[in-house]
Amino acid sequence: MLRDQLCLRWKRRPGKGFNVRDVPFVSLMSTELHAKVQNRSLSATIDMLSDNVLLDIFSFCLCDPAGPPLEQMKKWQRLVHVCRRWRQIIFSSPRRLDLRLTCSYGIPVRKNLKFWPVTMPVTIDYPSPNDEANIVAALKHTRRVHRVEIFASPSFLSKVATVMQKSFPALTHLGLSLDWSHLDGLIFPKGFLNESAPCLQYLSLGMFLITEVPTFLLSSHNLITLKLETRFQDNFISPEAMAECLSGMARLKTLSISFWYGDDPVSDLFPMDLTARIILPSLTHFDYVGHSGYSEDLMAQIDAPLLIRLGMSYYGIHRGSQIYVSQLSRFIGHIENFDQPSRAKATFQDGVTIVLDYLHRKGPQASLSIFLIPASNSLSRHILDTADLLDELFTTFSNVNHLSVNGTSVVFTGLGSDKWLPFFRLFPAVEVLQLSCSKKKRKKKVLQLSGAVGADIEGTIDEMVTEVLPALHTIWLDNEDEELLEDGPMELQEFLSLRQSFGHPVTIVNTQEELEEKLEKLESHRNGP
């Protein structure tokens, strides 16, 4: 709002100034101006503000760390064109205002590089470049380049990599990605950045063939974010080399490793008894996409005790290959915030997603997500695979009291309790079960998912009531799923009747408010009068 107010008269004639009545709250930022306009009959202009007050206002207007670089540059360029005084104030404090010259589409790069101050950092931001001359011209200013973000074809990025085989001492942000339409990857060149990038804090490399650790990465000890994505796992550095590379990154907070295709060469020796594992003391976010063999070899060599977000996506299950998680289980066991999950969500939609939430009264809220990518729509196979994986990962889910099961693209019909029992046995402490499905498939398919808790009751009544979900007291249906109680299959109604007759009643709620009210009453009953 303040920036918009200040922009009201930027197209005024020089010397006319702003009328304070157009910027009513500027006076609150300046006691000196406030004193001068106590008498409302006086006309005051923004030119009455001191340099320091104007600098505070400019800093407020330009402060947007997450904003696109090009938009940030346009903001300060509009300011410096107002008058000579503003230009002097802004150019005298480039660090405080974080002034950067952005090279992107529609910008006369070569002209700007000569016109603007030579001390101004350069940002190169081309999400899909076709302006080779300007990019090369900007990259030649090696001491001024702070940020490079380019998404292009292999041939173009090959030229960029050739130009960047020099030292870039001020470079803090580097993102290079190949256009996904090109199947052929680009071998990452040797000598890149003159094999050193001491100030680099952000690195993202997409679709390169990285057969060995780039030398400059071994010296990038100030990295905070590292993202590596490639098509073929076979053309990527080994888990041992990756662990060695990570060993010097004490400040690393975000790590992402992704593969699209490739076999899963499983090591003959998962190093089970390593005593000198690499500690990543600052890592809080870790995402992995690929086969489990690579992740197991890597996780056997590292620990990240302060992790709060862990995401694992596994390929290979559609080929019938085994998913290995023994080292993942060990890795999770060494994370301080991953003691016992309190909530779990299972989604069966184009695969299986399991999300475990670790809710702490003190400390950060943590979460673990696991995504399995199968080939068929066999829900029974999905359920059994998920149950086996979770059973291998965790010894118990005794603290999970809220479980959500959602399905939108698989058919829930035709399933008996024998398919769901292994899954629900993992959650003996669940009190609230949330069931939901998409609108399109609701009437036909949804709560045969109730077969998860009550189908095929003959011969298993005692087991269903006393062993599976023994603590369950509430089933939460979305508002739009309430019709299932009347139009849906009989299994849910029969299940509710059985729980009632065996002294384990279950209540149906369909809003968050109803659920909270129900839980509040139960808590009051437990604590007594």
Backbone torsions as a table, in degrees:
resi	resn	phi	psi	omega
1	MET	NA	-44.8	-179.1
2	LEU	-60.8	-43.2	-179.6
3	ARG	-61.8	-40.0	179.4
4	ASP	-65.3	-38.4	178.0
5	GLN	-63.1	-42.7	-178.6
6	LEU	-68.4	-26.4	-177.5
7	CYS	-81.0	-3.3	-173.8
8	LEU	-57.7	-37.4	-173.4
9	ARG	-124.4	28.5	179.1
10	TRP	-67.2	-16.5	178.9
11	LYS	-96.0	16.3	179.5
12	ARG	-70.8	167.9	175.1
13	ARG	-74.3	145.4	-180.0
14	PRO	-53.3	135.5	175.1
15	GLY	91.6	-13.4	-177.7
16	LYS	-74.5	-35.8	176.7
17	GLY	74.2	176.2	178.4
18	PHE	-95.5	147.2	171.6
19	ASN	-88.7	128.6	-176.3
20	VAL	-59.6	-28.6	179.4
21	ARG	-64.4	-23.3	175.9
22	ASP	-78.4	-20.1	179.6
23	VAL	-126.3	73.7	-167.9
24	PRO	-63.6	-25.6	-174.6
25	PHE	-102.2	4.2	174.8
26	VAL	-63.1	-33.4	-178.4
27	SER	-61.9	-27.9	178.8
28	LEU	-68.0	-22.8	-179.4
29	MET	-90.4	-4.0	-176.3
30	SER	-143.7	109.5	179.1
31	THR	-65.9	-31.5	-179.7
32	GLU	-67.2	-40.4	178.0
33	LEU	-70.3	-38.4	-179.6
34	HIS	-58.8	-40.0	179.8
35	ALA	-65.4	-31.9	-176.3
36	LYS	-80.5	-18.5	-176.5
37	VAL	-113.6	19.0	177.4
38	GLN	-60.0	-37.5	175.1
39	ASN	-86.2	106.8	-173.2
40	ARG	-65.7	-12.8	178.9
41	SER	-75.0	-17.7	179.1
42	LEU	-79.3	145.1	175.6
43	SER	-98.8	123.0	-178.8
44	ALA	-120.9	149.5	178.2
45	THR	-119.3	163.9	-179.0
46	ILE	-67.7	-16.2	178.1
47	ASP	-65.5	-15.9	177.7
48	MET	-71.2	-19.0	-178.8
49	LEU	-69.0	144.8	177.8
50	SER	-73.0	166.7	179.2
51	ASP	-59.9	-39.8	-178.2
52	ASN	-65.2	-39.5	179.2
53	VAL	-67.9	-42.1	176.9
54	LEU	-61.5	-38.4	178.7
55	LEU	-63.7	-38.8	176.3
56	ASP	-62.1	-41.1	-179.5
57	ILE	-66.7	-43.7	179.0
58	PHE	-62.0	-41.1	179.6
59	SER	-61.6	-39.9	178.6
60	PHE	-65.5	-42.2	-177.8
61	CYS	-66.8	-36.1	-173.0
62	LEU	-93.4	-7.3	-175.2
63	CYS	-76.3	102.2	176.5
64	ASP	-157.3	77.9	-174.2
65	PRO	-57.0	-30.1	-176.2
66	ALA	-92.4	-0.2	-177.0
67	GLY	-72.4	153.0	177.2
68	PRO	-59.2	138.3	-177.5
69	PRO	-55.3	-40.5	-177.9
70	LEU	-64.8	-41.6	178.8
71	GLU	-66.4	-36.6	177.2
72	GLN	-61.3	-42.6	-179.5
73	MET	-65.9	-39.6	-179.8
74	LYS	-62.3	-33.4	179.6
75	LYS	-62.4	-53.5	-175.8
76	TRP	-73.3	-25.6	176.9
77	GLN	-68.2	-35.2	175.2
78	ARG	-64.4	-36.7	-179.7
79	LEU	-67.7	-44.5	-175.0
80	VAL	-70.7	-16.6	178.6
81	HIS	-86.4	-3.3	-178.6
82	VAL	-68.3	-52.3	-179.1
83	CYS	-164.0	169.5	-177.6
84	ARG	-64.5	-39.1	-177.9
85	ARG	-62.2	-45.8	179.8
86	TRP	-63.3	-39.1	179.5
87	ARG	-61.7	-42.5	179.6
88	GLN	-65.7	-42.0	-179.5
89	ILE	-63.7	-44.7	-176.3
90	ILE	-68.5	-45.9	-178.1
91	PHE	-72.5	-15.4	176.8
92	SER	-81.9	-10.7	-179.2
93	SER	-133.4	58.4	-175.9
94	PRO	-66.1	-34.1	-178.3
95	ARG	-72.4	-44.0	-179.2
96	ARG	-62.0	-39.5	-178.9
97	LEU	-89.3	-2.2	178.6
98	ASP	52.5	52.5	-179.2
99	LEU	-74.1	133.6	177.8
100	ARG	-141.6	144.4	175.7
101	LEU	-96.2	115.0	-175.6
102	THR	-97.0	131.2	176.4
103	CYS	-104.8	114.2	-178.4
104	SER	-155.4	-168.8	-177.7
105	TYR	-59.3	141.0	173.8
106	GLY	72.8	11.0	-178.9
107	ILE	-109.3	127.9	176.0
108	PRO	-73.3	80.6	-169.4
109	VAL	-59.4	-54.0	-174.5
110	ARG	-62.2	-36.1	176.9
111	LYS	-68.1	-43.5	-179.3
112	ASN	-64.1	-38.5	-178.5
113	LEU	-61.4	-28.9	178.7
114	LYS	-87.0	-31.6	-172.8
115	PHE	-81.5	-46.8	-176.0
116	TRP	-78.2	162.5	-176.3
117	PRO	-54.9	139.9	-175.7
118	VAL	-70.2	-15.7	179.5
119	THR	-84.5	-7.0	-175.4
120	MET	-75.7	127.8	178.7
121	PRO	-61.2	150.6	-177.9
122	VAL	-110.9	132.7	174.6
123	THR	-115.3	128.6	179.6
124	ILE	-111.0	112.7	-172.6
125	ASP	-132.9	97.5	-180.0
126	TYR	-128.5	97.7	179.9
127	PRO	-67.5	-21.6	177.4
128	SER	-158.2	80.9	-166.1
129	PRO	-76.7	144.9	167.1
130	ASN	-140.7	29.1	-174.9
131	ASP	-127.2	61.8	-172.8
132	GLU	-57.0	-43.0	-175.3
133	ALA	-61.4	-44.5	-178.7
134	ASN	-68.3	-38.4	179.5
135	ILE	-64.7	-47.1	179.0
136	VAL	-61.4	-39.9	178.7
137	ALA	-62.1	-40.8	179.7
138	ALA	-69.1	-38.9	-178.3
139	LEU	-67.5	-20.4	178.8
140	LYS	-69.9	-17.7	177.3
141	HIS	-88.6	68.5	-169.6
142	THR	-60.9	-32.6	-177.2
143	ARG	-81.1	-11.9	-177.8
144	ARG	-102.8	-18.6	-174.3
145	VAL	-73.9	118.5	178.4
146	HIS	-104.3	-31.1	-173.1
147	ARG	-140.7	135.5	176.0
148	VAL	-133.7	124.4	177.8
149	GLU	-137.4	108.3	-175.3
150	ILE	-135.6	132.6	175.6
151	PHE	-123.0	114.0	-169.6
152	ALA	-155.2	-178.6	177.7
153	SER	-75.6	161.2	178.1
154	PRO	-57.5	-40.7	-178.0
155	SER	-64.4	-40.3	179.8
156	PHE	-70.3	-43.9	179.5
157	LEU	-65.8	-27.3	175.8
158	SER	-63.0	-40.1	176.5
159	LYS	-66.5	-40.8	178.2
160	VAL	-61.4	-44.4	-179.9
161	ALA	-62.5	-35.2	178.4
162	THR	-66.3	-44.0	179.1
163	VAL	-64.8	-32.6	-175.3
164	MET	-89.0	19.0	173.9
165	GLN	-87.2	47.4	177.1
166	LYS	-138.2	170.2	178.1
167	SER	-76.4	133.7	173.4
168	PHE	-120.9	81.0	-170.4
169	PRO	-64.1	-22.3	-178.1
170	ALA	-99.6	-0.5	-174.3
171	LEU	-68.2	123.0	178.5
172	THR	-116.4	-22.3	-175.3
173	HIS	-133.9	124.0	-179.1
174	LEU	-137.4	121.0	176.3
175	GLY	-134.3	115.0	179.4
176	LEU	-126.4	124.2	-178.2
177	SER	-137.9	140.3	176.8
178	LEU	-81.6	146.3	173.5
179	ASP	-61.4	126.0	-175.1
180	TRP	-64.2	-18.5	-179.4
181	SER	-72.5	-11.7	179.1
182	HIS	-99.1	115.8	-177.9
183	LEU	-73.6	-30.6	-178.7
184	ASP	-75.8	126.7	178.7
185	GLY	-81.9	176.4	179.8
186	LEU	-120.3	123.9	178.5
187	ILE	-68.6	127.5	-178.4
188	PHE	-67.0	127.9	-171.0
189	PRO	-75.5	148.6	172.3
190	LYS	-78.0	153.3	179.9
191	GLY	79.8	7.4	-179.5
192	PHE	-63.4	135.8	-177.6
193	LEU	58.6	24.6	-178.4
194	ASN	57.9	28.3	175.1
195	GLU	63.3	26.3	178.2
196	SER	-156.2	133.8	177.3
197	ALA	-145.9	72.4	-172.0
198	PRO	-66.3	-25.5	-176.6
199	CYS	-97.9	-1.6	-174.7
200	LEU	-64.1	128.3	179.2
201	GLN	-116.2	-24.8	-178.6
202	TYR	-131.7	128.4	178.3
203	LEU	-138.3	125.3	176.3
204	SER	-134.6	118.8	179.2
205	LEU	-120.3	120.0	-176.3
206	GLY	-117.4	122.8	173.7
207	MET	72.4	19.2	173.0
208	PHE	-84.0	154.9	170.9
209	LEU	-92.2	108.1	-175.5
210	ILE	-114.3	91.3	-175.6
211	THR	-83.0	-18.9	176.0
212	GLU	-146.3	159.3	-176.1
213	VAL	-64.4	123.9	175.3
214	PRO	-58.1	134.6	-175.3
215	THR	-58.0	-38.3	-178.0
216	PHE	-64.3	-26.8	-179.0
217	LEU	-70.3	-29.3	179.5
218	LEU	-68.3	-21.8	180.0
219	SER	-103.4	3.8	-177.3
220	SER	-88.7	70.7	-174.9
221	HIS	-78.3	-7.9	-179.5
222	ASN	-100.2	9.2	-179.6
223	LEU	-61.2	134.1	176.0
224	ILE	-109.2	-33.4	179.6
225	THR	-129.6	129.3	178.5
226	LEU	-132.7	118.7	179.1
227	LYS	-127.1	121.0	-179.1
228	LEU	-125.9	122.3	-178.7
229	GLU	-133.1	132.9	179.0
230	THR	-144.3	159.8	179.9
231	ARG	-74.3	-45.3	-169.9
232	PHE	-116.6	122.0	179.5
233	GLN	-62.9	-30.0	-178.5
234	ASP	-63.1	-24.3	-178.0
235	ASN	-105.2	36.4	-178.9
236	PHE	-127.0	156.1	-177.3
237	ILE	-61.5	152.1	-176.2
238	SER	-69.8	158.2	176.7
239	PRO	-58.8	-35.7	179.3
240	GLU	-65.3	-43.4	178.3
241	ALA	-67.0	-36.3	178.6
242	MET	-64.5	-42.3	178.5
243	ALA	-64.1	-41.3	177.8
244	GLU	-62.8	-38.6	178.4
245	CYS	-63.2	-40.9	-177.9
246	LEU	-72.2	-19.9	-172.5
247	SER	-60.4	-28.0	-178.7
248	GLY	-95.8	7.0	-174.8
249	MET	-102.5	73.8	-176.8
250	ALA	-70.6	-19.4	-177.9
251	ARG	-97.7	-2.1	-174.8
252	LEU	-62.9	125.9	179.9
253	LYS	-109.8	-32.4	-176.4
254	THR	-127.5	126.4	179.1
255	LEU	-129.3	129.6	178.7
256	SER	-136.9	126.0	178.4
257	ILE	-128.5	125.2	-175.6
258	SER	-135.7	136.6	172.3
259	PHE	-121.9	146.4	176.7
260	TRP	-98.2	-46.0	-174.8
261	TYR	-136.6	171.6	173.8
262	GLY	127.4	160.9	175.4
263	ASP	-75.8	172.2	-178.2
264	ASP	-116.4	79.8	-179.4
265	PRO	-70.1	106.9	-177.3
266	VAL	-86.8	130.4	-179.8
267	SER	-64.6	141.4	176.3
268	ASP	-67.6	-25.4	-177.5
269	LEU	-127.2	95.2	167.7
270	PHE	-70.9	119.3	-175.4
271	PRO	-68.1	90.1	-173.6
272	MET	-77.7	-25.1	-170.8
273	ASP	-115.5	31.2	178.6
274	LEU	-67.0	129.0	179.3
275	THR	-102.3	-19.5	-178.0
276	ALA	-111.5	61.6	179.5
277	ARG	-73.4	154.4	179.6
278	ILE	-80.9	127.9	179.0
279	ILE	-97.2	127.5	173.8
280	LEU	-104.5	90.9	-167.3
281	PRO	-70.6	-20.0	-176.1
282	SER	-109.0	-4.8	-174.3
283	LEU	-67.1	124.6	178.9
284	THR	-119.3	-20.9	-179.0
285	HIS	-131.7	127.4	-179.8
286	PHE	-138.4	122.6	177.7
287	ASP	-124.5	137.1	179.3
288	TYR	-135.2	135.5	174.9
289	VAL	-131.6	123.9	-179.7
290	GLY	156.6	-153.7	178.4
291	HIS	-91.2	155.1	-174.3
292	SER	-73.2	-23.7	-178.8
293	GLY	-60.0	-45.1	-179.8
294	TYR	-65.7	-46.4	-178.2
295	SER	-63.9	-36.1	178.9
296	GLU	-64.3	-44.4	178.5
297	ASP	-62.3	-38.7	-179.5
298	LEU	-71.4	-46.5	-176.6
299	MET	-68.8	-21.1	176.3
300	ALA	-67.1	-16.7	-173.8
301	GLN	-110.8	-4.5	-176.0
302	ILE	-131.3	159.4	172.0
303	ASP	-137.3	144.5	178.3
304	ALA	-136.0	81.7	-171.0
305	PRO	-64.0	-23.1	-175.8
306	LEU	-103.3	16.9	-179.1
307	LEU	-61.7	139.5	175.8
308	ILE	-123.6	-15.6	176.5
309	ARG	-135.1	121.3	178.3
310	LEU	-130.2	122.7	178.8
311	GLY	-124.7	124.8	-179.2
312	MET	-123.9	120.7	176.4
313	SER	-118.2	123.2	-172.8
314	TYR	-112.8	130.1	168.3
315	TYR	-95.2	168.9	170.7
316	GLY	105.2	-20.6	-178.5
317	ILE	-65.5	-27.7	-179.6
318	HIS	-70.9	-16.0	177.7
319	ARG	-93.9	1.1	-178.1
320	GLY	82.3	5.0	-180.0
321	SER	-77.6	155.5	-175.6
322	GLN	-80.0	144.3	173.3
323	ILE	-99.6	120.3	-178.7
324	TYR	-93.6	131.2	-177.7
325	VAL	-136.8	12.4	-177.2
326	SER	-63.1	-42.9	179.6
327	GLN	-74.2	-30.8	173.7
328	LEU	-62.6	-41.7	178.2
329	SER	-61.4	-44.1	177.9
330	ARG	-63.9	-42.1	-179.6
331	PHE	-60.3	-45.4	179.3
332	ILE	-63.4	-37.9	-178.9
333	GLY	-64.3	-17.8	179.6
334	HIS	-98.7	7.0	179.2
335	ILE	-94.8	124.2	-173.8
336	GLU	-61.9	-38.1	-175.4
337	ASN	-84.5	-3.3	-178.6
338	PHE	-107.0	58.7	-178.0
339	ASP	-78.0	-67.4	177.2
340	GLN	-141.7	123.1	178.5
341	PRO	-68.3	148.1	179.3
342	SER	-111.7	-15.1	177.1
343	ARG	-137.3	148.4	179.2
344	ALA	-140.4	144.8	177.6
345	LYS	-136.0	129.1	177.5
346	ALA	-117.4	124.6	-180.0
347	THR	-121.3	124.6	178.8
348	PHE	-106.5	90.3	-176.5
349	GLN	-149.8	106.6	-177.4
350	ASP	52.7	37.8	-175.0
351	GLY	132.9	-168.9	-179.6
352	VAL	-127.1	128.3	176.1
353	THR	-119.3	126.3	175.0
354	ILE	-114.4	125.9	177.9
355	VAL	-121.6	124.6	177.3
356	LEU	-113.2	126.8	179.7
357	ASP	-105.9	133.9	177.7
358	TYR	-110.8	102.6	-174.7
359	LEU	-99.4	121.3	-177.8
360	HIS	-117.6	140.8	174.4
361	ARG	-67.3	-35.7	177.2
362	LYS	-123.1	142.7	179.6
363	GLY	93.1	174.2	-175.5
364	PRO	-72.3	151.8	174.0
365	GLN	-82.3	128.6	-173.8
366	ALA	-114.6	159.7	178.6
367	SER	-151.4	148.0	176.2
368	LEU	-124.5	127.6	176.7
369	SER	-123.6	137.9	179.2
370	ILE	-128.2	126.7	-179.1
371	PHE	-119.8	123.1	178.4
372	LEU	-107.7	134.9	-175.5
373	ILE	-113.1	94.3	178.0
374	PRO	-90.9	176.7	-178.7
375	ALA	-103.8	-32.7	-174.5
376	SER	-98.6	169.5	175.1
377	ASN	-101.3	28.5	178.9
378	SER	-79.2	101.8	-178.0
379	LEU	-62.5	-37.7	-179.9
380	SER	-59.9	-39.4	177.9
381	ARG	-67.3	-39.9	178.0
382	HIS	-59.7	-46.3	-176.4
383	ILE	-63.5	-47.3	-178.1
384	LEU	-65.4	-41.5	177.7
385	ASP	-61.8	-42.2	-179.6
386	THR	-65.2	-44.4	179.8
387	ALA	-62.4	-43.1	179.8
388	ASP	-63.1	-42.6	-178.6
389	LEU	-64.8	-46.7	-179.3
390	LEU	-65.6	-37.1	179.5
391	ASP	-65.2	-33.4	178.4
392	GLU	-77.4	-30.8	-177.2
393	LEU	-75.5	-41.1	-170.9
394	PHE	-126.8	142.8	177.1
395	THR	-78.2	-28.0	-177.5
396	THR	-158.5	152.1	169.8
397	PHE	-120.9	40.2	-171.7
398	SER	-67.1	-14.2	179.7
399	ASN	-100.7	-3.6	-179.6
400	VAL	-77.2	111.4	179.8
401	ASN	-109.2	-5.6	179.8
402	HIS	-131.8	117.9	-178.7
403	LEU	-124.0	131.1	178.1
404	SER	-117.3	131.9	177.7
405	VAL	-124.2	122.6	-175.2
406	ASN	-131.3	141.4	176.7
407	GLY	-146.9	132.8	-177.7
408	THR	-127.8	-17.6	-174.7
409	SER	-131.2	13.9	177.6
410	VAL	-124.0	153.5	-177.1
411	VAL	-88.5	123.2	-177.6
412	PHE	-89.9	-3.3	-175.4
413	THR	-76.4	158.5	173.1
414	GLY	77.5	15.4	-179.0
415	LEU	-104.2	138.5	174.8
416	GLY	-100.9	171.3	-177.1
417	SER	-64.4	-23.9	-178.4
418	ASP	-63.5	-23.8	178.4
419	LYS	-78.8	-33.2	-175.7
420	TRP	-92.7	-22.8	-175.6
421	LEU	-55.6	-45.4	179.8
422	PRO	-59.3	-33.3	-179.9
423	PHE	-72.5	-48.8	-175.0
424	PHE	-74.6	-22.9	176.4
425	ARG	-64.2	-20.4	-179.6
426	LEU	-71.0	-14.7	-172.2
427	PHE	-123.5	71.0	-174.8
428	PRO	-71.4	-17.3	-175.1
429	ALA	-102.0	6.9	-176.8
430	VAL	-64.6	127.7	177.5
431	GLU	-106.2	-31.7	-178.5
432	VAL	-121.6	124.3	177.9
433	LEU	-115.1	118.9	178.8
434	GLN	-102.0	126.9	-179.4
435	LEU	-120.4	132.3	-179.8
436	SER	-153.1	161.8	179.6
437	CYS	-156.5	167.8	-178.5
438	SER	-72.8	158.7	-179.3
439	LYS	-61.1	-42.6	-173.9
440	LYS	-63.5	-32.4	-172.9
441	LYS	-108.0	8.2	-170.3
442	ARG	-62.8	-55.4	-171.3
443	LYS	-65.3	-35.1	-173.0
444	LYS	-87.1	-30.8	-162.9
445	LYS	-127.1	-16.8	-163.0
446	VAL	-61.4	-68.4	-167.3
447	LEU	-97.9	28.1	152.3
448	GLN	-68.3	-11.0	168.6
449	LEU	-63.1	-21.9	172.7
450	SER	-64.6	-18.2	171.6
451	GLY	-59.3	-19.0	175.7
452	ALA	-62.2	-29.3	-177.8
453	VAL	-119.7	-8.5	-176.6
454	GLY	-153.5	11.1	-178.6
455	ALA	-81.2	162.8	177.3
456	ASP	47.7	59.6	-171.3
457	ILE	-78.7	-14.6	-177.8
458	GLU	-63.1	126.9	176.4
459	GLY	79.6	-3.2	-178.8
460	THR	-128.5	18.8	-175.1
461	ILE	-60.9	-50.8	-178.5
462	ASP	-59.5	-42.5	-178.1
463	GLU	-65.1	-44.5	-177.9
464	MET	-62.7	-36.9	-175.3
465	VAL	-84.0	-38.6	-171.9
466	THR	-100.5	-22.1	-174.5
467	GLU	-111.5	-38.2	-176.8
468	VAL	-94.8	121.2	-178.5
469	LEU	51.4	53.7	-176.3
470	PRO	-64.8	-24.7	-177.1
471	ALA	-93.0	-0.3	-175.3
472	LEU	-62.8	127.7	175.8
473	HIS	-129.1	-10.9	-177.0
474	THR	-142.7	131.5	169.4
475	ILE	-110.1	124.1	-176.2
476	TRP	-104.1	113.9	174.7
477	LEU	-105.3	142.7	173.7
478	ASP	-61.8	157.4	179.6
479	ASN	-49.0	-45.2	-174.9
480	GLU	-75.7	-10.0	179.3
481	ASP	-93.7	-0.7	-177.0
482	GLU	-60.4	-29.7	-179.3
483	GLU	-61.0	-18.4	-177.8
484	LEU	-65.3	-26.7	179.1
485	LEU	-65.2	-28.3	-178.5
486	GLU	-100.0	-44.5	-173.3
487	ASP	-98.4	-13.4	-174.4
488	GLY	-78.9	-177.0	-178.3
489	PRO	-67.8	162.2	-174.3
490	MET	-76.0	-14.6	-172.4
491	GLU	-58.4	-40.3	-178.3
492	LEU	-65.6	-45.2	179.7
493	GLN	-63.5	-41.0	178.6
494	GLU	-65.0	-37.6	179.3
495	PHE	-64.0	-44.6	179.4
496	LEU	-61.6	-40.6	179.7
497	SER	-64.9	-42.3	179.6
498	LEU	-64.1	-44.4	179.1
499	ARG	-60.7	-38.2	179.1
500	GLN	-63.9	-45.9	-176.7
501	SER	-68.3	-26.2	179.4
502	PHE	-94.6	10.7	176.3
503	GLY	78.7	20.3	176.6
504	HIS	-126.1	68.0	-174.6
505	PRO	-65.4	147.1	178.4
506	VAL	-124.5	133.0	-179.0
507	THR	-104.0	142.4	176.3
508	ILE	-98.6	128.4	172.4
509	VAL	-127.7	156.3	-179.1
510	ASN	-135.5	14.2	173.4
511	THR	-138.8	157.5	177.4
512	GLN	-62.1	-37.7	-179.2
513	GLU	-64.1	-43.6	178.3
514	GLU	-62.1	-40.0	-179.6
515	LEU	-63.8	-47.3	-179.4
516	GLU	-62.7	-38.7	178.1
517	GLU	-64.3	-41.9	179.0
518	LYS	-62.6	-46.3	-179.3
519	LEU	-65.6	-36.5	178.6
520	GLU	-64.4	-40.5	178.3
521	LYS	-65.6	-41.4	179.0
522	LEU	-63.7	-39.9	179.9
523	GLU	-65.9	-39.6	178.4
524	SER	-65.7	-38.3	179.0
525	HIS	-66.1	-37.9	179.7
526	ARG	-66.5	-41.1	-175.9
527	ASN	-79.3	-13.5	178.8
528	GLY	79.4	178.2	-177.4
529	PRO	-68.8	NA	NA
